[in-house]
Amino acid sequence: MSAQEKPSTEVAVIDARILSFFQDGVRMIGLPKSLGEIYGVLFASPKPMTMQDLIDRLGISKGSASQGLKMLRTLGAVREVEYRKDRKTYFEADVELKKLVGGFIREEIRPHLKSGQEKLAKLELELHKIEDRELRAFYEERIKRLGRWSGKANLVLPLLQKFLGE
């Protein structure tokens, strides 16, 4: 950003608060802070930005910017856009909540649920090795409970996506 493009104090405060909002959001769901920073800067930018713009603005490494952009594209949170007639790649935030939630559920939550179901199936196979009946009954109940939780999560996710759609 050149000296003549330096934002006003008011705009800088708004940008900083938007950035903080997304930093807190990704921290809350266990994603890297840099994802929130990159998305926040793109969300607050009225113009598409290059990876170098993001590196300069955030003071992050090229590797961190590249990884972050790749993950955000996979989640459907960021897209490449045509901007100037140069050879640079420009990015902008996708601001559709339904798409963001859908991408997060598809890429982050569903794989964990599937993995959890596989782990539960293996746990059930291990139960017969527990000789103490009381202890085995305790673990059977806990594993059934986890299975119900997993089943409910699989039912709720599509509803959540639909509810958050615009």
Steps between C-alpha positions, in 0.01 A plus 500: 500500500655829394505814717219653297287184551545506878155464658353763728514442873129410503545240225810359671303454824217323317748277313677411826171407668391286205838326507466438875149360448631236259809424710272422795269298278768265367653463846158395632469220243862390522633626168832684457500870587645585158180372333295752694749774422506429127123467476447810715725716283331378181155543655580861595664587168284679243741378228644157424852441635803302391684257723780758524247761618397261778862427595577872519183586691525217756877456524469123444727270305436406138450139610242595762314720250509228235378228739232725642367598160500137388299392804260794470441415133434137595247617758337723239576813703731664246502503123734613225363785292586692186604848600767690313641409165824373650640155568438509875243283672241694700282373781181613669293366789183308423248656735210255462443344843341187357807433288739564789311272737461236230871504421595478867260212562616317186873545557537509878204344681384212278847339477524507881155346536586225254827434681312494830256240369791281390657535845170405665477186287851400611412572863198272479725220377728550801222476758499121515857510634384661824436217745343706778125502416427824682783681329404355161137615552625846594706528180218356287269773626760772435574375149125484420467858627785613274329326209174685572686832521668429168166408342341819627788707365449343157130595517561854623770601251272520193243690707769741616610558142142565392428726798809714441433532129413843372 
